[in-house]
Amino acid sequence: AMNVPPAISTETYREKALRKFKQQPLVPVGAAATTLALVIAMTKMRKGQSHSFNNWLRVRIVAQGFTIAAVVAGSWAYGTARPTPELDVAAAQDKAAQERAAFESRLRLAEAVTRAESGLASTT
């Protein structure tokens, strides 16, 4: 069995969202179109415009279909055209080591405080 280090992502949520948007730009557009169609349909329903309400629900369904098609097409194109980006393993390992050292330091401090508190509690 080969010892493989765990993959630790160093990108933030914002960086990941931007990367995903660049990979598949039609997905967020389709999601926004679906949401917009649903919001407009709800306003038509509240106004009692049932014919317009039904038309906007149909638009929503088309937008959802477009979004799903964009996800599938983008996943297929991204999976076949470009390899997945490699994580900077050394940077991830360094970050993990730093986080572990910081955690162990906090743990030692907490243990020392607990010992001191229990020593004070036993003398009273």
N, C-alpha and C positions, 0 to 999 in steps of 0.2 A: 504494500500500500504506500502510495506516494503522499508525502506531507505537503498539502497545498494550502498556502495562507488564505484566509477568508478575503473576499473582495470587499474592500471598503471604499465607498464613494466619497470623493472629496469635493464634489460639486454641490452647490446650494440648490434649494428648490427653484429659485429664480433662474439660475444657470441651466438647470435641467429643463424647465419649462421653455426657455428660449431655444435650447438645443432641439427639443421635441417639435417646437413650432417650425424651426428651420427644416427639420426632417420631413414633416407632414403638415404643410401650411393650410391645406384645405380642411383638415379636421376641426380646428378651432373656428374656422369660418362657417362650416356646416353646423357646429354646435350653437354658434351665435344665431344663425338663421333659424334653427329649430326653436331656440328659446324665444326669439322675436316673434315667430309665428304663433307660438303658444300664448304669449302675452297678449298679442293682438286678438287672438281667438277668445281669450278670457274677457277682454274689454267688450267685444261684440256680444258675448253671451250676457254680460251684465246689462248691456243696453237693450237686450231683447231682439237683436238682429240675428235670428236663427239661420237664415240662408247664408249670410256673410260669415257667421260663426262656423258653419259646416265647411265653407270654402277654406277658411284659415286652418281648420283642423286637417284638411287635405294637404294644404301647403306644408304644414308641420310634418306630415307623414313623408312627403317628398323630400323635405330637408333632412329628415332622419335617414331616409334611404341613401341620400347623397353622402351624408356623414359616414355611414357604415361602409359604403363603397369606397370612400376616401381612405378610411382606416385600412380596409383590406388591400386596396391598390398600393397605398403608401407602405404598408408592411411588406408586401410582396416586393415592391421596387427597392425599398431600403435593404431588405434582407438579401436580395440577389445582386444589387448593384454595388453596395459598399459594405465592407466588413465593419463589424461593430467596433467602436473606438476602444482602444486598450486603456485600462486604468494605469496610472503611474504607480506601479506596485511599490517602488522604493519610497515614494512620498507617503503613500497610504500606510506602509509599515512604520515609517518614522512617526507619523501622526498617532498611530495606534500605540507605539511605544511611549510617546510623550503623555498621552492620555492615561495609560496604565501607570506610569510613574507618578503622575499627579494624583490619581486615585489612591495608589498605595500610600502616598504621603498624607493625604486626608484621612485615610483609614488609620494610620499610625497615630496621628493627632487625636482622632476620636477615641482610640483605645487608651491613650494616655489620659485623656480627660475623664473617661469612664473609670479608670483605675484611681485617679485622684478623687473623684466624687465618691466612689465606694469606700475609699480610705477615710474620708471625712464623715461619711454616714456611719461607719462602724465605731468611731470614737465618740459620737454623741449619744 
